[in-house]
Amino acid sequence: MTASYKLMPVGDSGLMIDFGEAIDPVVNRAVHQMARAIKNANIPGIWGIVPAFSTLLVEFDPLEMTVDELQAIIPDLRLQPVTQKSRYFDIPVCYGGEYGEDLLDVAQRLGMSPQEVVQQHTAHPYQVYCIGFSPGFPLCGILPETLRLPRRTSPRTSVPAGSVAMAGSQTGIYPMSSPGGWHLLGRTPARLFCWDRNPPVRYEPGDFLRFRSIEPEEFARFEAQVAQGIDVMVEVSDA
């Protein structure tokens, strides 16, 4: 059954396809089905397809088509099941201390020990729903109810590259230093985004990330390997 959606013009060169507000794997799968159908249709004038959790932005050249013409095409697209097999990536993370400044505060607010927060955060893999905010930033979910906190009331002006963080039902990794308002749990030495790598980002929406707790000594060893050009983010079995 095809998921229901709404079509909403975005200016004179964009169309938003809205599948609702839920962060849900079924809804996200529908978003990517639609994205693939539009891409495969090779519609003249479309130059951008931007999937998110539950929406899809289609960008087009208004000199080649109108938003009304695009809206008329969308319902006739042939949607195919997403058959691509998900990949799983191991993400080594050093939690707490200088690597995760908010771990103690998060634990106190959740009524847990820091070790319990780490155990829950590493207990299962998280689906990459979309990539955004900054190049290579994986927006993942869904966090268990017991780990959920709203965003920080005061965002940081600078978050270190590799920071593993969470907010609401989401968790993710800052690929590069940037402002941010999520709670910092730890840091990975893995280099998520590389201009000189093909592709620059190894994971895609639909893949899964497994966080694995490591000690500072192991972090330093991995960091040295990354400096030598060794990729420490390893694809693993889904078993």
N, C-alpha and C positions, 0 to 999 in steps of 0.2 A: 504494500500500500504506500502511495506517495504521500510524504509529509505535507501538511498544508503550509502555505506561506503567504506573505503580503508583499506587493511590489510598491516601492516608494521612490519617486524621483529624487535625486540628489543634485540640485542645480540643473544645468543644461547639458552635463556631460557624464552623469552617473545615475545608476539605478541600484537601489538597495533591495535585496531579496531577504526578507525577514522571516525566519522560521520560529520566532518566539524569543523568550528571555532565558530559558533554562540552560544551564551548563549540564549537558546530558550527552552520552555517547551516541544515542540513536539520532538525536537532533543534529549533532555534529557530523554524523555520517551522511545525513541528508544534504547538509551544506556542501560537503565535498563531492557528493554525487552530482549536484547541480553544477558545481565548478567544473567538473570533468566534462559534463555534457556540453556546457558552453564552449569550453576549449576545443572539444572534438568537432563542434559544429562549424568552426572556422568562419564565424560571422564577420563580414567585412566591417571595419570601423572600430571593433572592440580592441582595446590595447592594454587593458588591465583587469585582472580577476583577483579579488582580495578576500579570501575566506577568513572568518573569525569563529567564535564559539557557536553562534546561532544565526549569523547573518553572512551575506555574501555581497560585496560591493563590486559592481560591474562598471568599469570606466570605458567610455567610448568617445569617438571623435564626433562632435555635433555637426560637423560639416559633411559627414558621410551618412549619418542616420539621426533620427529624432528619438527621444525617450519613448514616445508613443509607439514607434515602430519596433523598438526593442521589447517593450512590454507585450506586444502582440506575438513576438517570436517565442518568448520564454515558455508559455504553456505547451507548446508543440514539441519541445525538446524531448529526445528519447533518453530517459534516465536508466543507467545500467548499474547493477550492484557493484559496490567497491570490492574487488577481488584481490587487491594487493595485500600480500602477507605483511603483518606488522613485524617490525624489528624491535629488539630490546637492546638497550645500551646500558652498560655498567658505568655509573658516575661515582668515582671516589670522592668522599667529602670528609673534611676535618671539621667536626662540630664544636661550637662553643669557643670560649676564650677570645683571643684576638681574631679568630676566624669567623665566629658567629656571635656578634656583640649582643644580640637580643635573646639568646637561648635561655639565660637565667630568668629574664623578665617574662618570657613566654611561659616557661615552666611554672613560675609563681602564679601567673594569671590563670593558667589552666588547672592549677592544683596538682601538679605532677612534679617529679624530680626531672632534672635535665636528661638523665639517662632514659627515663620513660618517654620523653618527647622524641629523643633520637630513635628509640626502639620502634615507636609508632610511625615515625616519618620514613624509616627504612623497611617497614614491614611488608610493603607490596609495591609493585611498579606503578608508575603514573603515566596515563596517556597524554601524549602531546596533542592538544586540541587545535592549537594554531601557533604561529610564530609571529611575534610583533613587538611593539614598544621600542625595541632597538634591534639591529641586525642579529639574528640568531637566538633571540630570547624565546625559550620554549614556555608557553603558557600551558601548564599541566594540571591535571586533576584526576580524581576528585579526592580531596583530603577527607579523612574520617571526621565525623562530627566532633569528636573529642579534641581535635587539633585546631579547630577553627577560631580565628580571631579577626576582627576588622583591621583594616589598614592602620598604620601608625598615625596618630593625630598630627605629628610633625614629621613630614618627609625629610630625608637626608638630602643634602645638596650633592653628595658624592658617595656612591656605593662601590666598594672595590670589585674589580672584575672577578668573575667566578663565584660571586656570593650566591649561596643557595638560600632562598627565602620563601615565605608563605604569607598569604592574606586571604581571608574568607575561605572559600573551598578550593583555592588554587595554590599551587606551588610552582616554582620556576627557578631559573638561574640567570643572573646578570652576566652576559657574555663580555661586557666591557664596562669600564668605570662610567657611571652615569648617576643622575639623581634617581631617587627611588623611595617609595613609602611602604614597602613590605618589611616584615620582620625577618632579620638576618639570623639564620640558624647555623650556618657554617659556610665553608668555601671549598670549591673544587680546584685542583691544579690543572684540570683539563682545559684545553683551549677550544671553546665552542665554535667560534667564528674566525675563519682564516681567509683573507682575501686571495692568498696564493694557493688555496686548496680547491679542488674540483670534485664535488660542489663545496662552496665555502662552509655550508652547514650540513652535517652528515645525517641528522634525523629529519623526519618530515611529519606533518600531521598524520596521526594514526599510529605512529611508532610509540614505544614506551621507554621511559627512563627508570632505572633502578638505582636508588641512592645507597651507597655502601660506606659505612663509617670507617675512617682510618685515623691513625695517630699522627701527631705533628711530624715525627721522624719520617713516616711514609709519605706525608705531604711534601716534605723537602726533597725526598728522592724522586717523586713523580715530577715535581717542579723542575728539577735539574734535567730530567728526561725530555720534558716539553721544550726546554730551552735548546735542546739538541735536535729538535724537530720530530721527536717521537710522540705519537698520539697515544695518550693514556686512557682515552674513552673507548672502551672495548665493546664490540657487539657480542652479545651472549645469547644463550638458548633461552626460550620462553618457558622452559620447564621449571 
